[in-house]
Amino acid sequence: MAKQKKKRNKIYAGADAAITKPIITRISAVNRSKIGQWWFDRKKSLKPILITAGVVVFVIVLIVEIVRIASGSI
């Protein structure tokens, strides 16, 4: 059985190496209102908080309604 050749895992960077493509960064300019810009800047941190608050309010309203129905006062 012949000895296997070691596989090369290093990128060849010689004079005749393939040219790497430049990285393209696309930027879009948008005119936003002050509120729209504020929301855009803080959306990543505020979205989970607002979703959690909405779920908590929904559960509280649901529990209050179930207790009200169970107690018999409509």
Sequence and secondary structure as in RCSB ss.txt:
>XXXX:A:sequence
MAKQKKKRNKIYAGADAAITKPIITRISAVNRSKIGQWWFDRKKSLKPILITAGVVVFVIVLIVEIVRIASGSI
>XXXX:A:secstr
         S   STTS                HHHHHHHHHHHHHHHHHHHHHHHHHHHHHHHHHHHHHHT  
